[in-house]
Amino acid sequence: MTNGRAGAALERAMPEWTWNEFHSIAIPGKRTDVIDAADTLEWDEVPLFRRIMRATSLGRVARRGDERVLDLFIEGPYVEAHRDNEELLIIGVLQTRPGLPTLALDHDPMTGFRNAAPPRSVKIAMNFLYRDGILSTETRCQATDAFAARAFCLYWLAIRAGSGIIRGSWLRGIRRRAVASASV
C-alpha cells in the first residue's frame, strides 16, 4: 500500500497492483505551476532521460528537444485519464503479444481501465501528485493473467534500476521548470 501518498485518481484507476515504483522530490511553488511543469516538460530539459531512452530503444525513440516528454507515453498505448491542480494521471495497457485487441475505454476512462482485463496484457497507471510541497510519481502495474505476469516480471527486473534513474532525472527537470516559471 502507499500509506496515504497516492492521489485519488491513481487509487480510483488502480487500487490493486503487483508492481509499483515511487519517487518524490521537494519543489517550492503553487500546485498549478508544478503540475503544469510536469505536463509541459520538454526533452531538452531532461538530457539524461533523453539519452537513456534513445540508447535503450536502439535509436527508435528519437525525440526533438522541444517535444513534451509526456507525448512519448500519450502517443503510445497510454491516455491522459485525469488532471486537476494536484494530480496528473496517465493510464494504458501493454500487450505481451502483438495483435491482441486493444483496450476500449468507455466514457469514464478510469472505471473502464480498472474493470478491464484484456488477455496477456499488463495494465499500467502512472501519476504525478503535488501535495504539501512534494512532487511524487508512482507507477503501478497489474498483469491480467499468469502469462502476462511471467513476461512482465522479467521485464520489470531488467528495467527497474534504469527506471529509477529516469524518474529522478524527470523529477529534477520538473523542479527546474516549475522554479523557473515561478520566478518569471
Secondary structure, 3 states (H helix, E strand, C coil): CCCCCCCHHHHHHCCCCCEEEEEEEECCCCHHHHHHHHHHCEHHHCHHHHHHHHHHCCCCCCCCCCCECHHHHHCCCEEEEEECCCEEEEEEEEECCCCCCCCCCCCCHHHHHHHCCCCCEEEEEEEEEEECCEEEEEEEEEECCHHHHHHHHHHHHHHHHHHHHHHHHHHHHHHHHHHHHHCC
